[in-house]
Amino acid sequence: MRVTVAYSPAPREVLEWQLELPAGATLRQAVLASGLPNAVPTLALEQADVGVWGRKARWEQPLRDLDRVEVYRPLRVDPKVARRERFQKQGARATGLFAGRRPGGKPGY
């Protein structure tokens, strides 16, 4: 079966490996066969989250033909905290549904 293993070490940078694996291979076997641990030695695989086609999966999950295995890097900032900080920096008037209201326009338009 054919499988793609993908890892993004930085924004807008993706490393991909096309693999031929035996039927019944797991996510762990695909990642190890790809050579990712050797290509990115600083990556702690046991702490990394993995997924298939953008959906989180377990390391023991069996793969199917043409699956795309993705190894996710850890988040640097919690998205909720980042949004809260952006909102505080912009102020309440510059955000929300009516932020782009034209001068003299009716409320809600």
TIDRENVEX-66896 format. One record per residue: residue in one letter; residue number from 1; x, y, z of N, C-alpha, C in turn. Coordinates in steps of 0.1 Angstrom, whole numbers. Layout:
% TIDRENVEX-66896
 residuo num  n_c1  n_c2  n_c3 ca_c1 ca_c2 ca_c3  c_c1  c_c2  c_c3
       A NUM     X     Y     Z     X     Y     Z     X     Y     Z
...
END
This chain:
% TIDRENVEX-66896
 residuo num  n_c1  n_c2  n_c3 ca_c1 ca_c2 ca_c3  c_c1  c_c2  c_c3
       M   1     8   -12     0     0     0     0     9    12     0
       R   2     4    23    -6    12    35    -7     7    45     4
       V   3    16    52    11    13    61    21    22    73    20
       T   4    17    85    24    26    97    25    27   101    39
       V   5    39   104    43    42   109    57    46   123    55
       A   6    40   132    63    43   147    62    46   152    76
       Y   7    55   162    76    59   169    88    63   183    84
       S   8    58   193    92    61   207    89    69   212   100
       P   9    83   214    98    91   219   109    89   234   112
       A  10    84   241   102    82   256   104    70   259    95
       P  11    64   271    97    53   276    88    58   276    74
       R  12    49   272    65    51   272    50    63   263    46
       E  13    66   253    54    77   244    51    72   230    54
       V  14    72   221    44    67   207    46    77   197    41
       L  15    79   187    49    87   176    45    78   164    42
       E  16    79   158    30    70   147    27    79   135    22
       W  17    74   123    26    80   110    21    69   102    15
       Q  18    71    96     3    62    86    -3    67    73     1
       L  19    59    64     6    63    51    11    55    40     5
       E  20    61    28     3    54    16     0    55     7    12
       L  21    43     4    19    43    -4    31    35   -17    29
       P  22    37   -27    37    29   -39    36    15   -36    42
       A  23     5   -43    38    -8   -42    43    -9   -44    58
       G  24   -16   -36    65   -18   -37    79    -7   -29    87
       A  25     1   -21    80    11   -13    87     4    -2    95
       T  26    11     2   106     5    12   116    12    25   113
       L  27     6    35   120    12    49   119    26    49   123
       R  28    29    42   134    43    42   140    53    36   130
       Q  29    49    25   123    57    19   113    60    28   101
       A  30    49    35    97    51    45    86    60    56    89
       V  31    59    62   101    68    73   105    82    68   106
       L  32    84    56   112    98    51   114   104    48   100
       A  33    96    42    91   101    39    78   104    51    69
       S  34    98    62    72   100    74    64   114    80    67
       G  35   120    78    78   133    84    81   131    97    88
       L  36   119   101    92   117   113    99   125   115   112
       P  37   127   105   120   135   106   132   149   110   129
       N  38   154   105   117   168   109   113   169   122   107
       A  39   158   126   100   158   139    93   156   151   103
       V  40   149   149   114   146   159   124   149   153   137
       P  41   162   152   141   166   145   154   161   152   166
       T  42   158   165   165   153   172   177   138   169   180
       L  43   131   163   171   117   160   173   115   148   182
       A  44   107   150   193   104   140   203    92   133   198
       L  45    93   122   191    82   115   185    71   110   195
       E  46    76   105   207    66   100   216    57   111   222
       Q  47    61   124   222    53   135   226    45   141   215
       A  48    49   138   203    43   145   191    29   139   189
       D  49    20   147   184     7   142   180     7   138   166
       V  50    -1   128   162    -1   124   148   -16   123   143
       G  51   -17   123   130   -31   122   125   -30   116   111
       V  52   -42   113   106   -44   108    92   -54   118    86
       W  53   -49   124    75   -57   134    68   -63   144    77
       G  54   -56   150    86   -60   161    95   -68   157   107
       R  55   -70   144   109   -78   139   120   -68   132   130
       K  56   -68   136   142   -59   130   152   -61   115   153
       A  57   -50   108   154   -50    93   154   -41    88   165
       R  58   -42    75   168   -32    68   177   -21    63   169
       W  59   -10    61   176     2    55   169     0    41   164
       E  60    -9    33   171   -12    20   167   -22    18   156
       Q  61   -28    29   151   -39    28   141   -33    22   128
       P  62   -40    12   123   -36     6   110   -40    16    99
       L  63   -31    16    89   -33    25    77   -40    18    66
       R  64   -45    26    57   -51    22    44   -43    27    32
       D  65   -45    22    21   -39    27     9   -42    41     6
       L  66   -32    49     3   -32    63    -1   -35    72    11
       D  67   -33    67    24   -34    76    35   -23    86    36
       R  68   -26    97    42   -16   108    45   -14   109    60
       V  69    -2   104    64     1   105    79     7   118    81
       E  70     3   125    92     8   138    95    13   138   109
       V  71    25   143   111    31   145   124    31   159   128
       Y  72    24   163   139    22   177   142    32   182   152
       R  73    37   194   150    46   200   159    38   206   171
       P  74    44   208   182    37   213   194    34   228   192
       L  75    23   233   197    19   247   197    28   255   206
       R  76    32   267   201    40   276   209    32   284   218
       V  77    20   288   213    11   296   221    -3   290   221
       D  78   -10   290   232   -24   286   232   -32   295   224
       P  79   -40   290   214   -48   298   205   -58   307   213
       K  80   -63   303   224   -73   311   232   -65   323   237
       V  81   -53   321   243   -45   332   248   -41   342   237
       A  82   -37   336   226   -33   345   214   -45   354   210
       R  83   -57   348   209   -69   356   205   -72   367   215
       R  84   -71   363   228   -74   373   239   -64   385   238
       E  85   -51   381   236   -41   392   235   -43   401   223
       R  86   -47   395   212   -50   403   200   -61   412   202
       F  87   -72   407   209   -83   415   211   -80   427   220
       Q  88   -72   425   231   -68   436   240   -59   446   232
       K  89   -51   441   223   -42   451   216   -50   459   206
       Q  90   -60   453   199   -68   461   189   -78   470   196
       G  91   -84   466   207   -94   473   214  -108   469   209
       A  92  -118   471   216  -131   466   213  -137   473   201
       R  93  -134   485   198  -140   492   187  -135   487   173
       A  94  -123   481   173  -118   477   160  -121   462   156
       T  95  -129   456   165  -132   442   162  -147   439   162
       G  96  -151   428   158  -165   424   159  -172   425   145
       L  97  -185   423   146  -193   423   134  -194   436   127
       F  98  -194   447   134  -197   460   128  -184   469   127
       A  99  -172   462   127  -160   470   127  -158   478   114
       G 100  -162   473   103  -160   479    90  -172   488    86
       R 101  -181   492    95  -193   500    92  -189   513    85
       R 102  -196   516    74  -193   529    67  -198   541    75
       P 103  -192   552    74  -196   564    82  -210   568    78
       G 104  -218   571    88  -232   575    85  -241   564    82
       G 105  -236   551    82  -245   540    79  -254   536    90
       K 106  -265   529    87  -274   524    98  -267   514   106
       P 107  -270   513   119  -265   502   127  -268   488   121
       G 108  -258   480   120  -260   467   114  -257   466    99
       Y 109  -254   477    93  -251   477    78  -238   482    75
END
